[in-house]
Amino acid sequence: MPRCGTALAEWSHAWWLALTATAPDAVVQDIVEIIVYCATVRHVTTVGSALERAGLAAARYHGGLSARVRPAEQERFMQGEADVMVATNAFGMGIDKADIRLVVHYDLPGSLDAYYQEAGRAGRDGNQARAILLFQRADRRLQNGALPLAPAARRAG
């Protein structure tokens, strides 16, 4: 297993199993530009730390960072100084990095539209890329608590 397998196995999700089931070692070893989307700042911190313990350079991006730190972290990723960008959905608007090979959603995104937009950041240069959505039932509670349904949707569901 490549070095990122060490970090992935430490995470609470079934992430490691999802990655090894969908991408053989040879594919994972070739992945050099990765975005991992997380639903919470806490998950950005946890995931970023796990990746760094495995020897990967991980940049972090979320709305809680200062106006000085956010662009610096983005620039580290855009210039290739960080292997992985671990971020909330605050990252991505205006990002035009064509060589992203893997987009992972560590948590369930807030909507299908959000998933489509974020997953679509992989492979913009036309080369092979992957998008992986990790899921466990607790993710639905996380999103349901974070994004309350509109009154009409509550009545219908």
Buried (B, 14 or more C-beta within 10 A) or exposed (E): EBEBBBBBBBBEBEBBEBBBEEBEEEBBEEBEBBBBBBBBBEBBBBBBBBBBEBEBEBBBBBEEBEEEEBEEBBEBBBEEEBBBBBBBBBBBEEBEBEEBBBBBBBBBBBEEEBBEBBBBBBBBEEEEBBBBBBEBEEBEEBBEEEEEEEEEEEEEE
